Amino acid sequence: MRLKGDPAKDRSSISESGGHILRRSAAVAVAVAIVAAILAFAAPAAGHAAGLRDAGPSGVEVPTWLFLTTGGGAVGASFLLASFVTDRAFIRSIHAWGTEVPAPGRLARWAVRTIGVGLLAVTIYVGFVGPTTGYRNFAILFVWVVWWGGYVASTYLIGNTWPTLNPFRTVAELLPTLDVNYPERLGSWPSVVGLLAIIWIEVVSPLADDPRALATAIAVYGAITVGGAVTFGTSVWFRNADPISRAFACFGRVAPIERTDSGISIRLPGTALSEGGLVESRADAAFVIALLYVTTFDGFVATWLWRDLATWLVGAGLPPLFVYFSVYLLGYGAFLTVFQWAIGRARSDADTFRSRAALLRRFAPSFLAIAAGYHIAHNLVVLIGLAPSVIAVGAAPLSPPQQPPVLASVPGWLTGVELAFVLVGHFLAVWVAHAIAYELFPARMDAIRSQYGITLVMVAYTVISLWIVTTPIVEPPFLAGESLS
């Protein structure tokens, strides 16, 4: 909520405006030095972010603890820079920059919708009738490499085009709606459950390797989605219940391009996250945290730490399925608890009258920048390494080559790019939280103190995400050729 016409805030803005040019120059210089230092560590400390990276660099010339603490320290330093080297006038000028251009016409929108429906039909058809071996089937490559690795990245790097491209929405809008009242008490909780369920199924099932199972899952998801949209109305369903649409709407706030009622808005990346309206309830905040968590869990289960932990728990007599499911839910609960703690610290440190729920709604979007940075770091090598396979299999989806081509190795510097995305996502999250705090609290020190707990959580998550990205990939136990029951 913006405090309009607050005299204390206005006086603070005036007092902070002097010398901001010098401080901005210092901030830029220090920020560049920090990023350069991190990238210098990144190249020799490269590990494995995906299976294809086994052919890449694996030597570690810098101790892992030093690399991780340097990354966490860089995020902490970015908080100090944002707190003491910027002022409200500078922040407002950054977030106010932008322009607007006309939106594409109706013909272009229908062309995109037709493409979306066509790609969906081809994916399901090839999934059922194409080759049964994993990466020889176009459905597998298209869903996990092109759509999940590439298209999802476009929603936060460029803009969210899913409302137009979404084939399930296109089909639903062609059908008559029943206009059943959506239960208000449900809010957006169905999307939280849906997102957790989708990633859970993706982790423990053979969807990444079995095209028949993948095509069946897409068809089932489509039936549920279209059925829900027809029952409750497309706008209501895709705004509240559909997890994929909600995920892309969240990622779209990170992007520099956004569709508005009057056209296409172009602004600096991430600045839309500081505005209200995206997170309006506890369920919305829980969805944001789920979006951050599920990608982390997906990466964590491919580390040696999870392999050893799961093997020990199963060896103690626990069923593998119970181990995966219980840790999955406990991990999400831990993420929620830590975030709630950070918001509680923000409220107590700033000594504000604002409720914890209000602060939760305002600060939650800042973490979306972290989710975006980690997503691209988690998928970049796979996207680049399997691009030749996508082209070769896509050219002949029903009779692909026996051995689709892949990049034999990836450049060593690509690991540095991945780690840079992780850090940039965290830097952007710190900046957004800083902008939100300055908007909420008139007093400068209250705004700074409100970010202590949130910044601490971001630093801790930086270390965790860098560790996952740079840890050698291992096969998750009890999933390949073994029963989870």
Helices and strands as residue ranges (DSSP letters): H 7-16, H 20-42, G 51-55, H 64-84, H 88-96, E 98-101, H 106-129, G 134-136, H 138-141, I 142-151, H 152-157, H 162-165, H 167-173, G 184-186, H 189-204, G 206-208, H 211-232, H 234-240, H 243-252, E 257-259, E 264-267, G 271-274, H 282-300, H 304-315, H 320-350, H 356-363, G 364-367, H 368-385, H 387-395, H 413-440, H 444-449, H 452-470
